Amino acid sequence: MFRVLVADAIKPEGLGPLLDAPNIELLQKTVSEAGDELKSIDALLVRSETKVTDELLNAMPNIKIVARAGVGIDNIDVHSATKHGVVVVNAPDGNTISTAEHTFAMMASLARNIPQAHSSLKQKEWKRTQFIGTELYGKNLGIIGMGRIGGEIAKRAKAFGMDVYVYDPFFSAERAKQLNVKAVPLEELMKSADFITVHTPLTPETKGLINETNIKKCKKGVYLLNCARGGIIDEDALYQAILEKHVAGAALDVFTEEPPFGNKLLELDEIIITPHLGASTKEAQLNVATQVAQEVLQYLNGNPVSNSINLPAISKEVFNKIQPYYLLVKQMGNLSSQLTKRAVLELSVTYAGIPDDFDKNLLTKALVSGFFKRMVDSPVNEVNALLVAKERGVTIGEKVSENTYGYANAISLTVKAENRIFEIRGAYIDQYGPRILSLNGFNIDFQPEGNLLYIQHTDKPGVIGRVGKVLGDHDVNIATMQVGRKEAGGEAIMILTFDKPLTEGIITTLESSEDISFLHHIIL
């Protein structure tokens, strides 16, 4: 018999799998109301109200799994849960349809001025000519981020007779052909689209993605939508663009700060807004609750779960042994995805010198989850990583070798993308931790964490000095620098680390150097 605590309000319909299970005792009360009963709880179900902290987990010595009935996990200390051997699951698919429908409803309302006309008529005004709209038929829709939600929106747009342009660095031409959409660079999407909707996670790369520079590339009279994450659209830039009549209107369900009271965008008649309602349908609320209830039941009965956020629960001893390699492959995947920046066809990983009793398949899943972490609009983890890869047409290869390149162990990854192959090799070294030892054949040695700058350049005197001068002129302190080359006077690379992220202005200045062929700011 397992005891499951439902700490936040979830209707009985959503708890069906647990209510019907003969080996489950269900308690519906808050954490504070549970009191001493916390000691005997095997599973915890929450929405957004309950904060799952290290302190709470310490008070629940029998806890095995925490389930969030929703997509976000901001109220759960995942790191602490992992330390406690507790699996954290959520429901990333439960609101796909509701968010897609809400986005499309917002787009139709934006095109036809429905909220403004409704408000006017409520005030007993009859201003038909003031609310002349535009048709969706025949217009170009730009979708930034082609995950599950983006895919559902594309289907609906095609049904409305719209042409769909997609920007997603990991969306292949073959997949675009299957969905009858056009995969294009971001700049082309901005120039071509009549409506632009964003469906990416909020990461350092996507924060402010729709900024003043990109908005100026848009058609005059473009419409912008954000039902994903607040901050992807630069709100100040949007406000100014609407005042200047460059942007005809915008529909926002999310904001940088919520609630957005005091946000000047609320003053504009061209903006239509909703209070973060993307997942707020009866069906979505039921779906997410049912999904996590099923996940909890599966896990307690000894079966695998589909939407784990962290490592599967393993013994503390095994976890401590495998963790350094786990962290290494996660960062190798993350680093390689940021440096590849294009549709990927295959990820092939080779292990050498890794203990035989380690679960290499788990390491591969961790590597793949690190690779896709910043590129999809829903959480990626060791359980669903291979499914995410399969959905995107990416083949995963795994093999074992005896070549450790002179180290105790070595993990190598080859990324085959459209028109490019990227190779990276790392190792876990006692006393030094995870290290990256090779990038595309360049021997190098650095720790994969923090704020990094990757520069590919010509091996000639003065290049490193000029980079240092630019950083010095901007009062930026270099924490570490590593350089590598294949031959004198040929191609070379340098990896620099910093205490804080670099500004866009610094990046632009460095990119203008004639000796630098490629540069990328990496945040791990």
C-alpha positions, 0 to 999 in steps of 0.5 A: 500500500502506497500513501499519496498526498495531493497537496493542491486542488485537483478534481477527482476526475483528474485523480481517476488512475489513483482512486481506482488503484487498490494499492493506493491510499489518497490524502487530499490536504495541504502540507501543513495540514498533513503534519506528522503524516508527511513521514509516511508519504510515498508520493506528492502531487502539486500544482503551483501553490505548494513549494517543494523545498529541501526542507519539505523533502527532509520532512518526507523520508519515505518520498519517492516521487513528486508530480507537478500537474502542469508544465512548469516546475518553478515551485519544485527544487529539482536539484534537492529532489535528485539528491534525495533520490526523488523522481520529479515528473510533470505533464508537458503534453497536457496543454498542447492543444489548449495553448495552440487553440488559445494562440489561434484564437488570439490571432483571429481576434487580433486580425479582426479587432474583436476585443476592441469592437466588443468593448466599444459596443458594450459602451453603446458605440456603433463604429463599424468602420473603425474596426475593419480587420484583415483576413488570415487567408493568404497571409504568411504566418511565422512560427518561431519554435516548432515543437508540439505546440508550433506543430499544432498551430501550423496545422490550423494555419494551413486549414485557414489557407495561410502559408507557414514559415518556420524558424527552428535551428533543429527543424530539418528540411525533411520534416518541413516537407512532411508538414508542408511548411517552409523552414527558413532563417530567422531574418527571412521569417521576420521579413516574410511574415504577416503574423509572427508567433513565438513558441520557444522556451525562455533561455538566454538565447531566446530572451529578447529574441524579438527585439528592436533590431528584429522588429525593424526587419519585419513588414510594416503592419506585422502582428506579433503574438506571445503565448509561450513565455514572457520575455521572448518579446522585448516589451519596450521595443514592442511598445515603441514599434506600435507607437511608430505604427511599424507593428499593427498590433500584438496579442500577449498571454504572458509577460515579463512580470506577472501580473503586468499591472503598471506595464505600459503595453496595457495602455495601447488599444492595439494590444490584446491581452489575457492573464496567462490562459494558454493552459486554462481549459477544463480539458487541459486541467483534466489532462495534466492531472490525469497524466501525472496521476498515471505517472505516479501510479506507474512509478510506484508499481515499479514501471518506467515513467514518461516525463521525468525531469531528473534522474530516475531514482537510483541508490545514493552510492550508484548516483555518486559514482555516475554523477560526474560522467552524467554532468559531463555528457549533459554539458557536452550535449548542451555545448555541441547544440549551441555550436551546431545551430542547425538541423541535426540528422545524427548524434553518435556517442562513443564511450572508452574507459567507462566502468562496465557496471555504469548504465551507458544508455542512461548517459546517452539519454542524458547527453541527448537531453542536454543537446535538446534542452534549449531547443524545444518548447517542453522539458527534455529529460533522460526518459523522453530524450530519445522520443524527442530525438525520434520526433525530430528525425534524429538518429542516436548511435552508441558504441564502446571503444578502447581508445581513451586518448591517453586518459583514464576515460573518454567520451566522444560525440559526433554531431552530423547536421545538414552540411556539417559535422561537429565533433567533441571529446571530453573526460572526467579527470580525478581532482579536475572534474569534467573537462572538454579535451577536443573540439573539431580536432582542436586539442584544448582543455577547459571545464564546461560550465558558466559563461564561455566564448568560442572563437575560431580564428586565423593563427597569427600574431596579434589576434589574441591581443586584439580580443583581449583589448576589446574585452579590456576596453569594455571592462570585462575580466577574463577568468580563463583562456585556452587556445588550440591549433592544428598547425602554425599559421592555420586555423585556430580556436580559443575558449574564454570564460567569464564571471558574467555574460557578455553584452551584445555590443561586445559580441558585435565588436568582436565579430567584426574582426577580419581574423575571426571566422566564427564566434559564439557566446555559450552559456552552460 
